[in-house]
Amino acid sequence: MRELIDTYLSDAPGLFAEMPRPGRPRTRNVRRAAHSLKSTAPVWRTVLSAQAKELEFMGKAGTLEGAGRKVAAADVEYARVKAALEQSAVRL
């Protein structure tokens, strides 16, 4: 379990870095990054998984309008997940 937590915490920031942001509305790898986040997030939090799924579909459709707001919401949820995982990892 500790290895799974460590891997997720080390991989997730890079995946979030590939998401659209203000001033950087389009990125090539949104679909792949969102898919990876969606695939691993259910282990930790279904809300984050659902948010990543929406972003994945947006990337697949090639339309990222409004993605910045969705990424911001996912950032907030990821912060919650990260804090909970870090607490859990200390106890393992």
N, C-alpha and C positions, 0 to 999 in steps of 0.2 A: 504494500500500500504506500509506503514511504517513497519508493521509486516512482510510482505512478504520480503521486503528488508533485514530486520534484520535477519530473518530466513536464507535466502540465504547466507548472509555474515558470519553467524556463522557456517553453515553446509559445505560450499564449501572448506575451508582449510582442514578439515578432509578427504573429498573426494579426494582432490589432494594429500594428504599424502599417500593414498593407491595406487597411480600410480607408475609405474616403474621409477626408477632413476638410474643414473650411480652407480655401486656398489650394486645395489639392483634391478636387472633386472626383477625378477619375483615376483609378489604379487598375492595373492589368490583372492583378491576382485576387480581386475581391471574392470571386466565386470560390477559388481554391481555399483561401484563408478562412472564409465564412464556413465552408464545408468542414474544414478541420476543427474549427471551434465548435460547430454544431455537433460533430461526432463525439467529441470528448466532453462537452459540457453536460450532457445528461447525467454523467457520473456525479457531477457536483451540484448542478442547479438547472432545473427544467426551464426557468425563465430565460437564462442565458442561451440555452439551446434553441429556444423558440426565436429569440432575437437573431441569432446567427443564421437560422434557417431562412428568415425573411431576407437577410442580407445576401445569402447564397442565391435565392431566387431572383433577387434584383440583379445580381451579377450575371446570372445565367441569361436573363432577359436583356441584358445590356442597358438597363435603365437604372441610373443611380440617383435620380431625383429624390430628394428627401432622405438619402442614405446617411447624410451627416447627422441628422437627429437620431436616427436609429443606432448609429455607431456610438453617439454620446450616451444613449440609454444603456447600451451594452457595456460601455466603459464603467458606468456606475455599478451595474450588476457584477461585472468582473471584479471590481474592487471588493465587493462583499464576499464573493467566492474566494478570492485570494486571501482575505483576512481569515476566513473560516478555515481554509486549508492550512495556512501557516500555523494557526492555533492547533489544529489537529496533528500536524507534523511534529510539533514540539512534544506531543503526548505519545508519539509512536516510539 
